Amino acid sequence: MISISKKILSAIIKIILIIIILPAFCFAGNTGKISGRVTDKTSGEPLLGANVFIQALKIGASTDSNGEYFILNVPPGTYVVTASMIGYEKINKTNVTVVIDRTTNQDFILSTVSIEVENVVVVAERPVIDKDLTASEQIITSDILETSGVKSIKDALERLPGIFSDNSSLAWQRGATKAYIRGSSNVQAVYMIDNLSVNSGLVSDNYSGFNTSTIEQISVLTGGYNAEYGEGRSAVVNIVSKEAPSGIRGTFAVRMRPAGVYHFGRNMYSKENNDYVSTGIDYWTQQSNDENSRFYQQNPDSLLQVWRKQTTPNDAMGKYAERPEFEYEGTIYGSVIEDLGFMLSGRYKKGVGIFPQAIPYNPEFNIQGYLNYKFSPNFKIRIGGFVGGYESADYTSSNLNTSEMGQEAGWLAPMRIDEQYARAKYNLFGAPFRQWPELRKWSQLYGKVTHVINDQSFYEVTLSYLKDNLDRSDRDNRIPDSLWLPDVVSMHPRYTLQAYYHTWTKNNSESYQIKADYTNQITKSHNIKTGFTFKFFDFYYENYAAESRNNRVNEMNVFEGNPYEGNFYIQDKIEYPGLVVNVGLRGDFFNQNRDAPKLMYDPLAFQINTPGHDPGAPLGIPGTPERERTELQFALAPRIGISHPISERAVLHFVYGHFYQRPSWTKMFGFPFVNYTTSWDSVLNPYAKQTTFMDEWQGYYGNPKLSYERTIHYELGIDYNIADLIKLDITGYYKDATGEADVITGVYASTYTATKALMVSNSGYSDVRGIETKIDSRFNGMFNFGLSHEIYWSFNGEVGYSRLYEPGSTSVNVPKGLRQERGAWGDYQRIKGWASLTIDKNEGPEIFGIKPLSDVNIFMNFWWRSGDKYTYHGPGDTSTEPNNMRWFNYYQIDLKVSKGFDLMGLRTEFSIDIKNLFDLKFLRLLYDDDLARYLENPNLPDNERLPKTYDFSEPNIWEWYSYEVPPRRIYFQLSVNF
């Protein structure tokens, strides 16, 4: 690793000194505010000096001469708020819900009393519409997580409107998903835990393996957000941990999915498959009698015996359908003593892939927690963090599988068998273009200081460390490093029993962050927030693949770096009875902090005429290229959000803002090259004195001048309260993106063009416009529901050059011309819905003195989308209209049923969670001759109408259907809560 430079150390020291000298920064984005008015019931006059108090948190405020109060820095959750004054009754208002970044309004009307009476308890009514919400925000509470059956952040987010994942229909990419947020890639989102980013930056990966039992709320911002938030252009996902001011609380759960076949079609190794049925004794007798066969005159029984041995998989692969999947999770949190709070949570999942794979399990774990200590009511510290990770031979959520790494990222498949007659069906290790099982480990450690200066202001300072380590390599040395051994082929040429493809990807990314924020409620109507962040990175990246082209060819991308980035912001939340305005300004900056090669056409100085080439060295031998310092990149982003009640039941909200995001570091630091050495001592060194050229196959050549990507958000929406029972939300949005770092250009040297590097530039653009409609019920009874509809239209394009040649070359630069196309999943309609039936404890019908439905919850989740457009003109159709047809609509229904009961004084719950309740399956979109045969022969049975396998010909039932709606899965869960 490169050591931290003196300039960076100096900058960090200066920032720390500023914090020490000016202790005035907070509002972390993971707390809310309670405000309101206290009045006399008889006269209606405001009460001066009334006390409003949250007993659980031991914080409160007194009313001013207008009877108004506010309580800042309230963690999200549900509380009892008490209002009292001498000579008046005391009112305890229960079920007061606080949401991050929101103002919860609670007014109190107190009656005079002549003698002391018991407290009056009032249940707070949650408003149907939030009048201070200026942009689209969706809140997922702990109650929703518990009742709906979601067990991951990803699953929870995809139930929200505007967020979904696609699922490739390509055979080797089944299960590989790509998430979209309002038509933009999930790469444009940033995830946070308790207001700390968990984006490693290298390929813009976010860690999302947090335990759902630790979560109080998840705030999802998709329509623009305040100036305090950045790093992502499309969404901010802020996860807030639970806290218990008093007592000890906990949850322990075990979840199980039974063993079985969870892909379409028979077991991959079933004896009913044609590679078994068609290669019995008759087949080998025929081979023995065939003079042209290499098995001529050999014993058929012996041939069959050897063949059966070759086509018997090892236990890891062959018993894939015999393994149940287990997941264990436990969380305990609360206060040991009054001023000491904690959380400790652990989760382990013994994951089982649905396809045969190289390793028997895909284990996953996460441990997280914190320790809070209050030195005084106004001064608190927290130390916390997490350690999590996985090993997987399946597709993962890593952006290494996307174009963030390089164009070839989508070509590598995981070490699993998802095609019935894949060549590597009986041995995956060493199979060409298969990536080794991914070993990933994340960790974070942070320390946070919160100081309440007075009732109006407080600050917070946080120091954090985040580490992301990835290893896709032959960690157990299963494949010998030899390219000279021929692949071992089975007796039937379809199968490879042993191959020697050698590849790996390794990277390690560390980031050090200092964050300081401040809030001040300077007046009743103005809440000022300001702050800054500085982050320093230290990473190393190594991607290697070897091939044989008559000699050894090593293709690599190796780089390291110490860039830095930061931001500062100031914003004002202006609150009046008829108007709420969030206005702010944010500045972002980053610097690659390196000396980059000056000549982008020859960063190796391997050409004889390049400055820095070693005198006397031939073409292809690297030299010492001239370098220049990278420059600081800066962006200034204005933002404004307005909420205006246009009636007692309707609120209009509008957002306009600029949102900037730094491209992944891989696009700035990449250094792909090729050499031909057989020496491990020098193979990874691009400047070793051996034949070396720039290359295109293991990633991008880093652009030292790459700058910010920008999206301008516009959003206009209306929230409407229907009869105090239903909330209707209609929102339209438009996103205009420029400077997108996704335009790829080949960069050619002047005297050598056999290989080239691919460089990314800020020359892409896109726009998305869409409409979301959402209905949520607010019934007080057992039943509630929600329904949403969404549609968007997106376009993207690029400008610039396909090829750039070094000046002096005989070739001419090749422009891209006009390149514009429809974005992914544009013009599709999506509907999502849910319904919940909850029968509280000791409620429900009684039968023979027993209430069998007491403490029962039934939760149904549903989604639907319109079918894919495609082009087909049948016999006799002379029209040429493209996309004139639409495929089947897809939909899925999930159901969770849970029943609670007391066991030794603890609330215990048993639940059944069924994904794809009715075991629906939908034919994937077909193409070319397969499509024509299907559409033109409606009377044929599926076995003749649908595609067959290319080898061992039989109906290809494994590939007929889309994994967007996978086969039914049933999960059983037992949990204990206290």
N, C-alpha and C positions, 0 to 999 in steps of 0.2 A: 504494500500500500504506500501511496505517496504521503509524506508527512505534511501536516498543516503548515501553511506558509506563515511567515511573520506578519504579513498584511492581514490575514484572516484572524490570527491571534490578537493583533492590535485592535481590529474592529470589534471582536467579542468583548475584550476588556473595556473598550469605550462604552459599549452598550450596557454592560453590567454596572459601570460607574454611573451612567445616566439613571439606571433604575434605582441605585442606592441613593443618589442625590435627589431624585424626583419620585418619591414613592406615591405614585398616583395613577395606577392603571388597573381596570378590570371590566366587568360584565362579560363573562366568558361565553355567552351564547348558550349556556345550558341551565339558565335559571329564568324565572319569570317575575312578574310583579302583581301585587294585589293592591287595588285602590278603590276608593269609594267615598261615600258621604254618610255622616251620622246626624240624624235629625230628631227633634222632639215630636212624638206622635200627635200630641194635642194641638200644638201651635204650628208645627211644620218648620220651626226655626232651626238653624244649624246649632249643633252642640259643640262648644269649644272645650277642649281638654278631655274629650272622651278617649278611652284607651281601647285600641284594637290589637288583639294579641293572637299569635299562633302558638298554642301551648306546646305542641310537639317539637317545635323548632326553638322555642323560647326567644322569639323575636316579635316585635310589634312596633306600633307607632301611636302617636296622639294626634287628635284632630286639630286643625287650625281654626281661625275665626270664622271660616266658611263651613266648618264641620267636615272638612275634607282631610283625607289621610292617604298615605301610600306606604307599602312595605316592599322594599327592594330585595333582590338576591334570594328569592324563594325557589328552592329546588322543585322540579316538576313532581306532581303527585296529587293526592287528595287529602284535604286537611279539615280540621274543625277550627273555625275562626270565631273568636269571642269579642264582643263589644260590651263595654261596661262604663258606668259613670256613677258617682255618688248621687243617691237620690233617684236612680233609675234602675229598672230591671236589667239583668244581665242576659244577653242573648248569645247562645252558642249556635252558630250556623255550620251545619255539617255538609259533607260532600262538596266542599269547595275545591274545584279542580284547577290546578295551575299547569300551564303549558309553557314550554321554553319559548322565550322571546315574545311572549304575549302578555297583555295586561288583562287580568281577571277583575272585573268590576263587581264589588259587593257593597251594597248600601244597607244601612241599619236604621230602623225606626224604633226608638226606645220610649217606653212608657214610664211615667213617674210612679214611684211606690212610696208608701209611708212606713212600711215595715219590710224586713228582709224576707224575700220569697225565693223559691227554688228557681234555678236557671231555666230560661225558656229555650227550648231546642227547636230550631228551624232547619229544614232540609233545603239547601241551596239548589236553585234550579239552574241547570246549565243552559246558557242561551243557545237558541237554535242556530243563530248566525253570529259570527265573530266580527264585531264592528271595527276592531283595530287591525284586522288582517288585510294587508295591502297587496299581497301576492299569493299565488297558489302555494299552499303548504298542507301537507297531509301528515297527520299524527297517528302513529301506531302505538297504542298503549299496552301495558303489561297484561291487562285483561284480555285484549284482543289476541295477543300472542298465546295466552293460555287456552282460550276457548276455541280458536280457529284451527289448531293442529299444525301450524307452521313450526318448523324446527330449525330454521336458519334465517339469516338476514335476507338472503337471496329470495327465498320463498315468500317472505313477508312483503318485500318490495314488489314482487311481480303480481301481487294481488291488487295493486294500486293502479288507477287509470294512468295511462301515459307511459307505463313501464312494462316491458315484456322481453322475452328471449326467443330468438328463432332457433330452429333445429335443422341442421343440414340433412338433406335427403341422400347425400353421397354416402356410399357404403362405408368407406373408411372414416367418415366423420360423424357417424351416428352418435348422438349424445354430446357432440361439440356444440355449445351454445354461444351466441353472441347477443349481449343485452343491448337494448335501445331505450333511451329516455326521450320521449317526445321527438322521435325521429332521429336523434343523434346518438352516436356511439357511447357506450358506458365508459369508454376511456375518458370522456369529458366530465365524469363525476368524481367527487372527492368524498371519502368516508372519514368520519371523525368519531372518536370515542371520548365522551366528556369534553368536547370541544378541542381535542388534539387530533391532528391529521394522522391517519395510518396509511398514507400513500407513500410508497418507497421511492417513487420518482424515476427509477431506472427505466421501466417500461410502463409507468403510470398504473401499477398494480395497487389495489386497495385490499387491506386485510379485512375479512368479513366473518371470521370464524368465531365470533363472540357467542357466549352461551346465552340463549334466549331467557333463561331464568334469572339473569342478572339485570335485565333491561327494564327500566321504568317507562321510557318513551323512546320512540324513534321519530325524529322530525325529518321530513323529506321535502326539500325545497326544489321545485322544478320550473317555476315561472319567473325567476329573478329573485334576488335576495339582497339583504342589506350589505353595506360596504364592509362590514366586519368579516364577511365570508368571501373566500377566493379559492384559487388553485383549480377550480373546475368551472367549465363554461355552461354545463347543462343541468347540473344538480349538485346539491349538498345533502349528504345523509349524515345526520348528527345523532349518535346513539348515546343516551343518557342512562347511567347506572342507577340502580336502586340504592336508597339510603333508608335506614330505620333509626330515627332519633333516640328511640328507647326500646329496650327489650331485644330478644334474639329471634330471628325468623329464618326459615330455611325451606328448601325444597330438595327432594331426592327423587329421581325418576330413572326407570329403565324402560327402554323401548326396543321392540324386536320385530323384525320382518322374517317370516318363515322362509326356509329354503324353497327353491323352486326355479322354474324357467321364467324369466321376466323379459325375454325378448320375443319377437314374433317368430313363429315356426317351431319346429321340433328342437330338442337338444342338439347342439352342434355335433355331438359325437354319438347320436342315436344309431342303433343298428338298423333303423328303418331308412336311413339316408342312403342315397344311391351310390356313394363312394364305398359303402359297405356291401350293399345288396348286389351291386353289379360286378364286384370283384371277388366272388366266391370261387369254389373249386372249378366250376365250368370255365370261368375266365382264365384261370392259370393253366388249365388243360389246353385251352385254345392257344395260349401263348407258347406252351411247350411244343405244340404241334406246328407252329408257324415258323417256316424256315427263315423268315425275315425278322423274327423276333430275337432279341438278345437273350431270351430265356429258352431258346430252341433246345429240345431234348433234355430239359431239366425236369426234375421230379415235381409235379404239380402240388403234391401235398407239402413238400418242403418250401416251395415258393409261397404257398398260401400262409404257411406258418411264419415265414420271414415277413411277409406283407402285413399280417395282422400285428406283428410286433412293431413294425415301423409306424403303423397307424393306430397305435394305442398311446394316447397322450399321457403325460405325467400327471400326478395327482393334482397339482396346482391348477392345471388347465382342465383336466377331464372331470373333476368333481366340482366344477364351478356352481352347478345347480343344487348341490347337496349342503351348501353352507348357509345357515341362517345369519342374519345381520343383527348385531346388538349395538346399542348405544346407551351409555350411562352418563348421567349428569347430576351433580350435586352443588347446591349453593347455600351458604349460610352467611347471614349479615345482621348487623345491628349494633348495639352499644354494650360493651362490657361494663363500663362505668359511665357516668353522665357525660363526660367530656371526651371519651374515647370510643370511636366507631370503627367498624371494619367491614370488609366483605372478602370472602374467599370462595371461589367457585372452580370446579373442575369438570371436564367432559372428556370422555373417550368413546370413540366410535370404531367398532370393528367392521368397517365397511366392506361390502361385497359387491363387486361389479356384476352387471347383468350379462356380460359376455365372458368367455374364457379369456384369461389373461396370464401374464408371465409370473405374477406373484399371487398367492391365494387370497390375500386381503388388501384393502386400501385403508390402512389405519389412519385415524385423524384424532387430534387432541387439542385441548385448549385449557389453560390455567390462567385465571385472572383474579385480581383483587386490589384492595387498597386499605390504607390505614389512615383514619382521620384523628386529629387531636386538636381540641380547642384550648389554647392557652388562656383565653379569656372569651367572653361573649362576642368580642369584635375581632379576634385574631385566631385564624385556623390554618393548619397545615395538612396537606395530604401527600402521602407517598403511595404510589400505585404502579400498576403495569400488567403485562400479560406475557405469556409464552404459549405459542400455538404452532401447529403445523400438521403435516400429513406426509404420507408416502402413497403414491397412486400410479397404477398402470393404466388408468383411464384418462379421459380428457378432464382437465381442471379449468378453473376460472382464470388462470394466468394469462396475461396479455402476451406472453412469449409464444402463444399459439396464434397470434394475430400479426398484422402488418406492422405493429409497433416494433417488432424485432427485425423483420425482413420479409422479402417477398416469398421466400421458401418456407416460411413458418407454417403455412397451411398445407404443405406437402408432406410433412412428417406426421405419421400416425402413431398413436400410443401402442404399447406392447399388449395388444388384445386382438381377439379374432372376432370380427363383426361381419365378415363375408363367409358364407358357408364353405366355400372351397378356396379360401385364401391359401396362397403358396406356403405360408408359415403356420398352417393350421396345427402342425404337430411339434413345432419348435420355434418359438418366437425370438430367442436370443440370437442376435447377429443378423436378423432379417433386414434387408435393405429398406431404408427410409422409415425405420421404426425408432422412435425415441425411447430411451431408457426410462424406467419408472421414475417419476419426479419425486424427489425428497425435498421438502420445503419446510423451513422453520422461520417463524417471525418472533420477535420479542420487542417489548417496549418497557422502559422504566422512566418514571417522571416524578418530579417533586413540585408541589404547588403551594403557594402562600396566598391566603385571602385575608385582607385587612379591611374591616368596615371603619371608615374614618368617622362618619356620623350617619344620621338617619337619611341623609341625602346622597352620600357618595361612598364608594368603596373601590378597592383595586385588587388586582390579582397578578402574580408573577409565576410563570411556569418554566421549568427547565426539563427537557425531555430528550430521550435517546431512543431511536428506532432502528432495528436491525432486521434485514431480510436476506436470508441465505437460501440458495437454490442449487441443487445438484441433480443433473440428469446424466449419469455416467454409469459405466460398468463397475459399480462399487465392489462387487464380489469377484471381479476378474474372471468372468465366465467365458469371455471370448479372447482367444490368443491374438496378439497383435501381428497378424500376418495377412497380407493381401495376396499372397502368392498361392495359397491353398484354394483349389477350386471348391465351389459350393457342393455340398453333399446332397444329391438328389435321391428321392425315394425310388422304389421299383416302378412306380407310375410317375411320369415326368412332371405331373402337376405339383407335387409336394417337394419342398426343400427341407431336408432333415437337419442341415447345419449350414449356416452362412457366416460371413466374417466382416459384415459392415461395421465400421468403427466410427463412432460419433459420440460427442458429449457436449453438454452445456453446463457451465458452472458460473455462478455469479454471487457476489456478496456486496450488499449495499448497507451503509450505515449513515444515519443522519442525526445531527445534533441541533437542537432547537431551543431558542429562548423566546418566550412570548410574554408580552405585558399588555394589560388592558385596564381601562378605567371607565367608570360610569358616574355621572352626577345628574341627579334630578334637580336641575338648577331652579326650575319653577314647576308649578303644578302641570304645566303644559309642555315643558321641554325636558327631554331626557337625552343628555349628551353622552355619547360613547366615543372613545378614541383608544388607539393602541397600535402596537407594531409587533412584527415577528421577524426573526432572523434565523435562517437555517443553513447549516453547512453539511455537505455530503462528502462521503469517502467511499468509493466503490471500485470494484474490479469485475471484469466481465470476460468470459472465455467461451467461445463457441468453436468446435472443431469437428471436422469430418474428413475422412481419408477415402480415397478412391484409387483404383488401379486403371491407368490408361497406358499400358505397356510399361509404365514405371510408376513410382509412388507419387501421388498428388495429394498434398495437404491443403485443405481449404479452411481458413480460420477467420475469426473476428475477435481480436484481443485488444482490450483497452482498459484504462483506469482513469480516475479523475477525482478532483476536489472542487467542484463548483459550489456556488452559494446562491441563495435567493432570499428574498424578504418582502415585506409589505408594511404599509402603514395606512391608517384610515381614520376618518372622523365622520360621525353621523349624528343626526338629531331626529328623535322621534317626537313629533309635534302632535299633541292630543287635545282636541276640542270636541264638545258634544256632537257637532255635525261634521267633523273632519279629522282624519288622522293622516299624517304625512310622515313617511320615512325618507329622509333625504341624506345623501352622504357622498363622500369622495374617497376613493381608494387609489393608492399608488403601489404598483408591483415592480420588482426589479430582479434580475438574475445576471450572473456572469459565469461563463464556462471556466474562467480562472485558469487559463492554460496558454501556453505558447503553441499555436497551431501552425502546421506547415504553411508556408506562404503561397506556394504554387499548388492549387487544388488539383491540377491535372497530373502532377507527379509528386505526391507527398513523400514518396520513398527516395526521391532523387536517384532513380535507377537509370534515367536517361543520361547519355553522355553530355548533352548540352544543358542539363538542368543545373543551376547553381547549387553547389554542395556535393555534386557527384565526385567520387574519389578519382583523382587523376590516374589514368592508366587502367582503371577498372572497366570491364566490358559492359555492354547493355545488360541490364537485369540485376546488377549487383548494387544494393542500396548504398547510399551515401549519407551525408549529414545535411538534410534540407534546411534552407533558410526558414525562419519562423517569425511570427508576429503575435502580439498579445491580443487576446479576444477582448471585445468591448462590452461594457455594461449595457444591458437591454432594459428599457424602462417603459411602463405603460401607466396611464392615468385614466381612471374609470369613474365617471359620474353615474349616480344612480338615484332614482326617485320612485317611490311607491305611494299611492293615494288610496284611501278608503273613505267613501262618502255615503252615509245613509241617505237614500233618496226617499225613504218613507219609513214608517215604523217597522215594516217587515222586509225591507229590501236594502241591500248595500251594494254600491258600485265600487269596484276596485280596479286600479290601473297601475301598470309598471312600465318604466322605461329604464334601461341600464346597459352599460358596457361591461362585458365580462371577458377577462383575459386569462389565458392558460399557457403555461410554458410547455412546449413539446417534450416528449420523453427524452431523457438523457441519451438513450441509444441512438437517436437521430442526430445528436450533436458530437458524440465522442467515438462513434463506431469506426473501426479500422480493419476492414476485411482485406485479406491478402492471401496469396497462394505461393507455396514453395514446394520443393521436391526432395527435401532432405529425408534421410532415414534416421537422423540423430535426434533423440529427444532433448538433448541439451540446447539445441538451437531452434527447434521447430516452431516454438511459440514467439520467437523474437523476430519482428518484421525487419529489423535493421541488421540482422546477422549477415556476415559476408558470404552470402549464398544466393543463388538465383531466386528472386522474389519479385512478384508483380502484384498490383492491386487487383481485387477480384470482386465479384458481385453476389456470390452465393451464400454467404453466411451472415449477411446483414448490410446495413447502410454505411457508407462512408460519411463520417460526421461532418456536418456543415457548421463551421465556426461562426457563421454570420446568421444562423437561424434565430428568429425572434418570436415574439408572442403571437399566438392565435387569438382572434377576437370574434366574439359573438355579441351582436346587439339584440337584446330582448325587448319585445313589445308584448304586453298582455293586457287584455280588457275582459272583465268578467262581472257577473252579477250573482249575488247570493240572495235567495228568496225564502222567507219563512212562510210555509203553507200551514195555516191553522195551528201553529205551535207544535205540529206533529212531524213535519217533514221539511228537510232542507233541500232546496234545489239550487244547484250551482252550475252555471253555464259560463264557460271561459273560452275565449279565442286567443290565440297566440301567434306570433310571427318571430322567427329567429333568422337573422341575417349574419352569416359567418364569412369572414375573410381572413386571409393570411394563414389558411390551414396548411399544416406541415404534412401534406400527403402527396405532393407531386414529385415523382421520381424521374430523375434525369441521368442518363448514362454519361459519364465523364471520361473522355479519351485523351491519352497522351498523344503527342505529335509523331513520335517515331516508333510507337509500339501500340497496336490496337487489337491484339489477339485476345486480351482480357481487358476488362474495364471495371470501374467502381460505379455504384449507383448512389447518388446523393439526393437527399430530400430538401425541398425548398418551400418557403411560405407562399406558394402560388396556387393554392386551392381555394375554392369558395363553395358555399352551399346556402340554401335557405329552406326553412321548414315553416309551414303554416298549418295550423290545425285547430280543431274544436273539441273540447271535452265537456260532456254533460254528466252530472252526477246527482243522484238522489239518495239521501240517507234518512231513515226514519228516526224519530225521537220519542217512541212510544214508552210509556211508563210500565207497561205490562210485560208479559213473558216473551213476546215476539218482537223482533226487529229485523230490518233488512236494509240492504244497500244495492244500488244498481248504477252502472256507469256505461257510457258510450263514448267512443273516441274515433276520430279519423284525422289523418293528416296527409299533406301533400309535400313531398320533398324533392329537391333537385340539387345536384352537385356538379361541379365542373373544375377545370384546371386550365391554366395558361402556362406559357414557358416553352421549354425545349425537351424533346425526347432524347436528343444527343447534343452534347457540347464538346467541341474539339479544341485542343490547345492552339492558341494562335501560332501560325506557322505550319499548321497541318495542311495537307492537300485536300482534306475532307471539309464539307460545309456543315455548319450547325443545322439541325433538323428541328423545326418548331413543331409543337404539338397541334397547332391549329385549333379550331373550335371544338372543344370536347365538353359536352354537357349531357347528362343523363338523369333519369329519374332515380331518386334515392331508394334505398332498400325499404320495402314494406309501405311505400307510399300508396295512398288511395285504397287501403284496406280498412274495413270497419271492424271494430272490436267492441264486444260487450262483456263486462265483468259484473258478477253479482254474488251476493251472499245473503243467507237468511239464518237467523239464530232463534232457537226456542230454549229458554232457560226457566227451569222450575226450581225455585229456591229451596233451601233446606226446610223440612217440615211443612212443605206446601205440596199441592197436587191432590188428586183424588185418593180417598181412603177406602181400602178394601179389607174387611175383617180386622179393623184396627191398625192396619199397616198402610203406609203411603209409599208404594213401590216406586213412584216417579219422583220422590223427593230428592233434591240435589242432582238433577239430571240436566245435561246440556246437549242439545243437538245442533250442530253447525254444518251448513251446506255451503259449498263454494262452487261457483260456476263460471265458465268463460266460453266465449264463442267468437269466431272470426270468419270473415268472408273468404271465399276461396281465391286461389291464385288465378291471375289472368294468364292466358296463353293463346297462341296463334294456331288455328287449325282451319283449313278449308278442304272440305271433303270432296269426293268425286262429283264433278259437275259444277262445283262452286268456283266461279271465275273471279270472285272478288279478291282483293289483296289487303284488306284492312288488318293491321297488326293487333294483337291482343283482343281478338274478337270473341273469345270464349272465356268462361270462368269455371274453375275446377270446383270440387265439393267444398262446402263450408265445413270447418272443423269446430268441435266443441268438446268440453269435458266437464263432468260433474264429480266433485269429491264430497265425502261425508265423514264427519267425526261425531261419534256418540260417546259421551262420558257419564259416569255414575259415581257420585261421591258417597262415602260412608265413613263412620268413625271406627277407628281401630286403635284400641288402647289409648284413647284420648287424642289421637292425631287424626286429622282429616286425610283420608286416603281416597285416591281416585283411580278407577280403572277406565280405560278408554280404548276404542277401536277407531282407527283412522283409515279410511278406504280411499285410495287415489284411483280415479276412473271407476266410479261405482258400478256402472253398467258394462264395463269391459268393452267400451266402444273401440272401433278401429277404422281408420280412414285410409283409403288408397292414396299413396303418394302420387304427385304429378308425374306422369310419364312423358317421354320425349320421342321424337322421330318415329321409327317404325313401330316401336312398342305402343306409342300413342295412337297411331293410325289403326293398328290391329285391334286395339281395345275399343275405339270409337266406332269402327266400321263393322264390328261383329258382336252386336249386343245380345245375340241369342246363344252364343257359345258359352260353355261353362268356364269358370275362372281358370281352371287348370290348362285350358287351351287358349284362352283369351289374354292371359297375363304372362309376363316374361318368365322364361326358364333360365336355369343356370347354364353358364357357358361350358362348364366341365361336368361330367357325370350327369348329363342332362336330365333335369326333373323340374317340376314347378318351383319357382324361386320364392316360396312362401316367406322366407326370411327377409326379403327385401320389398315385398309388395306394399307394405303399409308404412305410414309416417310415424316417426317417433316423437312428433310433436304431441301426439296423444299415445303415450306408451301403454302397454298392457297393464291390467289392474294389479295394484300392489296393496297389501293389507298390513298395517302396523298395529301392534298391541303395545299398550303402555300402562305401567303401574307407577303411581307417584304418591309421595307422602309429603304433606305440608304442615308446617308448625309456625 
